[in-house]
């Protein structure tokens, strides 16, 4: 994502060594007491994520979500049903889902009515029978949401005739109750019901279209690969679906506001070439389809970013894509590269966001300068741009913390974007382009369809290069001062201005790299 900074209370940040659990679905096991077994733990609050410690839980693994969302055009509300299939990692008398701003009507666990209460940003569920450790459980929640509701933060994007979803980083649970942490990926099936004349869309491929007798149509979508909650996309609007083929016959699906379709066509036509370029660097595209979805709104307050990498269907501000290629191409590649870094391989915790954004920025910049497009500062080579970022290194560390140690308030600062790209550039200068490319592909292959931490990346770099790079990278990622740049002894770092200020060289909503 390229986004404006989101302000929250600062939280202490540290590297967390968590990893995703199994994605396979075990045979159902009833939630029944087991003689002699521990059936007693209460739900635990949060995961201790370095950035959002209260979000999510490690009491269970989410294996699959089955979402059904019905848009009520008369009230502009959404009736939802979420069915979560999970495996208990501990014996539970109660369990928690993340939920905010949802009016919950009923909850059932394994088909039985369950007690529940909402509090803070949680939905606490008390099953009729305790859940034993290792059991598979099925939690069904019926609720209503108002996308226009005033919330501390939200995953809803309100449009004149419907909505879209932008869950990153902590907004998915305002759309559906879930284990809202990036390390717990799951399979998704999504049904969207909308009045005839509007079109409901979601991640993945369309599996069925079902006209209803009440003047609505239900469209069902399935995602082939697992997905993090923050990457879910559901939208309703007056859309035209544009289908084509990309490299290797990859199905491309763009979902565009009908009234803007002609104006957006030049931007949509750029995707096949960008895909071919990205695949040449990163390997085969990891999903079953790709496309763009410009939201049908001109309201600058509707969302605070230019593009968001919701899986298989990137959300955009529509007017951004009406600009010439040299102004939008690098940004489009940035969002496309998230299909590999961020979507296929998701961050283990939010402290690992630099893995997403640093890689997306690096490849977006490479794409730009290979084409001779100057950036907004007039730089025409990657080395020149990195030198300018390097000079600001100590200032950014002072203002926004080290690259891999964000707080909630600094999560989307430039330090995670071009600061992360600078770390990768330093690694490339240290090991050479050929070894760097092998590290990249090995990391993507090892963690495909899962999540990975900064420690996983350091481990891969050591093993693939045959060198001890962890110390080198740790200094770049966590040090208070910017290390020397390999191969560039003449590069210098500017003196730090001690007055506190936020790192904002490239405003995240600008769409420029």
Secondary structure as UniProt FT lines:
FT   STRAND          2..3
FT   TURN            35..36
FT   TURN            53..54
FT   STRAND          60..72
FT   TURN            73..76
FT   STRAND          77..88
FT   STRAND          95..98
FT   STRAND          102..109
FT   TURN            110..111
FT   STRAND          112..113
FT   STRAND          115..119
FT   TURN            120..121
FT   STRAND          122..126
FT   TURN            133..134
FT   STRAND          136..146
FT   TURN            147..148
FT   STRAND          156..159
FT   TURN            160..161
FT   STRAND          162..165
FT   TURN            168..171
FT   HELIX           172..174
FT   TURN            182..183
FT   STRAND          186..195
FT   TURN            196..197
FT   STRAND          199..202
FT   STRAND          205..211
FT   TURN            213..214
FT   STRAND          216..222
FT   HELIX           229..231
FT   STRAND          234..237
FT   STRAND          239..245
FT   HELIX           247..249
FT   STRAND          251..257
FT   HELIX           258..260
FT   HELIX           261..268
FT   TURN            269..270
FT   HELIX           271..282
FT   STRAND          289..290
FT   STRAND          292..295
FT   TURN            300..301
FT   STRAND          305..308
FT   TURN            311..312
FT   STRAND          314..317
FT   HELIX           318..322
FT   HELIX           325..337
FT   TURN            338..340
FT   TURN            342..344
FT   STRAND          345..347
FT   HELIX           350..352
FT   HELIX           353..370
FT   TURN            371..372
FT   TURN            376..377
FT   HELIX           382..391
FT   HELIX           393..400
FT   TURN            403..404
FT   TURN            408..412
FT   HELIX           414..416
FT   HELIX           418..431
FT   HELIX           433..446
FT   TURN            447..449
FT   STRAND          450..452
FT   HELIX           454..465
FT   HELIX           470..478
FT   TURN            486..487
FT   TURN            489..490
FT   TURN            508..509
//
